[in-house]
Amino acid sequence: MPRGPHSERRPGELNARAVMIAKIARGEIQDFTTDSGKNAAAVALGRMGGKARAAGMSAKRRQQIAKKAAKARWNI
């Protein structure tokens, strides 16, 4: 089965794809993509990702990660 631009499964046959589009239009199945074609759930998780991760870490752990990133970036 072919995959779309974001690895979603899509019917390979033309008629099956037309049926899927018709079902989305009628509301029988839900299309989980945004206007830009991205997965809506992934967009929502991406918005809170860094802030939520930082809030769950201690200051010491954030400092360790920052030092590791600086070392990798500047090859110190």
Helices and strands as residue ranges (DSSP letters): H 14-26, H 40-55, H 59-74
